[in-house]
Amino acid sequence: MQETQPTAAPAALHPTIFVIFGITGDLAQRKLLPALLCLYVKKMLPQRFAIIGFSRRAFSREDFRDLIRSRMNVRPGQFKEEDVKHFLDHMSYEQGMFGDRGGYIHLSEKIADIDRRWGQCSNKLFHLSVPPDMYEGILTQLSDSGLSEPCADDTGWTRVLIEKPF
């Protein structure tokens, strides 16, 4: 019988910032956030990741976390309370109108602050969990603000994910 060598652990995943447009909506809370929580618990997300919710409603940090916790589609006992708490620690919120340039300026500053804190340019994934009539305005603002551009030194990618309409 031939002895096999253990395979090397995969390289650490590159730091990633997930920006969810429409985070207070049904799709994000019932499907997207529980899926990300599941990946987090299974240690399939990068060690350094951040989730930034972007929507028009005003929330304090605690109000936002309470809303997400209460409306996330998670069955009692499905996850350890400690895992849910630590997952929520990776989340923040940015208020803005989808078609208003000012919100994207603040979002850009928040992303730059995270990159500075991490000491490198991270991957960015912009997820549009909004109705299709909002796509054009968001995509225009992402382009005009420079948020859709990848890192200048090619260390991190930028992607936009659009939910298909039902």
N, C-alpha and C positions, 0 to 999 in steps of 0.2 A: 504494500500500500504506500503510495507516494504522499509525503507530507506537504501540505500546502502552507504557504506563508500568508499571514494576515495581510489584508489589503490596507493601504495607507488611508488614513482619514481624509475626507475631502478637504480641500483648501477652504479657509474661512471665506464665507460669502462677503462680498463687498458691501459696505454700509449703504443702506437704501432708505430714501424718504418716500413714503406713499402719501400722495395728496388726493383726498377723496372729495370731489365736488358733489354736493347734495348728500352729505353724510347724515343729515337728519331725516332723510327719506326712508321709505319702507324697504327698498331693495338693499340699501347699504346696511341697514340695521338687522334685517332678517337673514340676509345671505352673505354679504361681503365681510362684515366684521366677525361673525361667528367662524367663517372660513379662515380668516387671518388669525383669530384666536387659536383655532385648531392647529394651524401651522406653527404658531408660537409654542404651544404646549409640546408639540412633537419636535421642537428645536430645528425647524426647517426654514426659519427666517434668519436673516443675518443677525449676528450678535448685537450690532449697532443698527437699529432701525427706528424710524419715527413715523407716526401716522398723524397727518395734519388734516383735520376736517375743515372744509370751506363751505360756508352757506350764509344765507342772508340774515338769519336770526342772531340776536345778541345773547351771549352766554358768558358767564364767568367760567373759569376753569372747572370749579367744582360742579356747577350746574350742568356743564357739558358732560362731565364724567358720569354724573347721576343719570342724565338722560340716556346716555349710551348704555350704561349698566342696566337700567330698567327696561329698555326697549330691545336690547339685543336678544335674538332668538336662541336662547340657551336653556336647555332643560335643567331643572334642579338636579344637582349632583353630577352633571355632565363634566364639569371642570372643577378643580380645586379652587376654593376662594382665593388662595394666595396667587395662583396662576392668573386669575381674572384681574386681580389688583395690580400685579406686575405688568400685565398686558396694557391695562389702562394707563399706567405710568408712562407709556411710550406715546400716548396720544395728547394732542393739543388741538386748539381750535382757532380759526381765523375767520372773522366776520367780513363779508363782502358781498356785493351784488355781482352776479355773474358777468354783466356787461360793463361794469365800472372799473376803470383803470386803477383807481386808488387801492382797491382790495388786492390787486395783483402786485402792486408796489410793496404793500405790507407783507404779502405772502413771499415775495422774493427776498425781502429782508429777513424774514423768519428762517427761510431755507439757508440763506447765507450764514446766519448765526449758527445754525446746526452744523454746517460744514466747517466753520471756524472752530467750534467746540470739538468736533471730531478730528480736526487737523487734516482733512482731505476732502476732496470733492466726491460727493456720494452719487449713487444712482438715484434718479428721480422717476417715479411712476405717477402720472396724473390720471386718475380714474374718474370718468364722467358718469356718475350714477344719477343722471338727470334726464328729463324728457328730451326727445330729439330736437325740439324747437330751441333748446338752449345750446346745442352743440356749436353752432357757428359763432356765437358771441364769445363763448369760452375759448374756442380754438383761436379766434382772432386775438383775444387778450393774451393768451399764452404766447403767441407768436410775437405780438407787439411788445410785450414786456421782456422778451428774451428768455423767459422761463423754459421754452421748448428747446433751447440750444443745449447740447451736451457740454460737458466739461472741456475747457480749452486744451487741457493736457491729455485728453482721451482716457482719463482714469475712471470716469463714471459715465454711464449712458443716461439718456432721457427718453421716456416712452409715454405715449398717450394711449389710454385704453378707453374705448367707447363701448358702452353697453348697447347691444342691439335692441331695438324696440320690439315690444311684444305685440 
